[in-house]
Amino acid sequence: MKDKIISTTVHVFRWDELNDGQRSLLEAAKQMTQQAYCPYSRFSVGAAALLQDGTVVRGSNQENAAYPSGLCAERTTLFAANANYPDTPVVALAIACRKPSGFTLQPGSPCGGCRQVMIETEHRFGVPIEVMLYGENEVYVFDRASDLLPYGFFAEDLA
Ligand code: THU
């Protein structure tokens, strides 16, 4: 038996250390929490995807009385981006989470299903997606979606 270490890197930023483009995409994600449909969890998630041509696609979590029928903000956003602009790579994705008491102090952690969709979007276009997770105290920046899901599952694994 031997061990393999699977590691990842996240950059931790203060708000004032981010560049204007990062801040503006994060602001869009924060704004989108206002439009979340989350009457059951009261946990509002907003997301904004920047496409390579500068287009910004926005989304939020959409819940349903039949709970599993709902969808997270990240997937709502990436599926909308890929449905409307199937030939344009996504280059950045910003996410913000808000409770009734306010935005989370620490960056929200995207669920496993959303990470899987992020890496497929990244892989399909062959362009890294910078993923930014907003927290009131600090912002996490991953250089590529696959850094959120090391040892991920891809189409090649089906072969
Ligand atoms: N949620 C997201 O939108 N993104 C995540 O990555 C985690 C969870 C949503 C789903 C549900 O509407 C609410 O947050 C509580 O789980």
Residues whose N, C-alpha, C, O or C-beta is under 5 A from the ligand:
A	BS01	THU	C38 S41 F43 V45 N61 E63 L71 C72 A73 E74 S109 P110 C111 C114
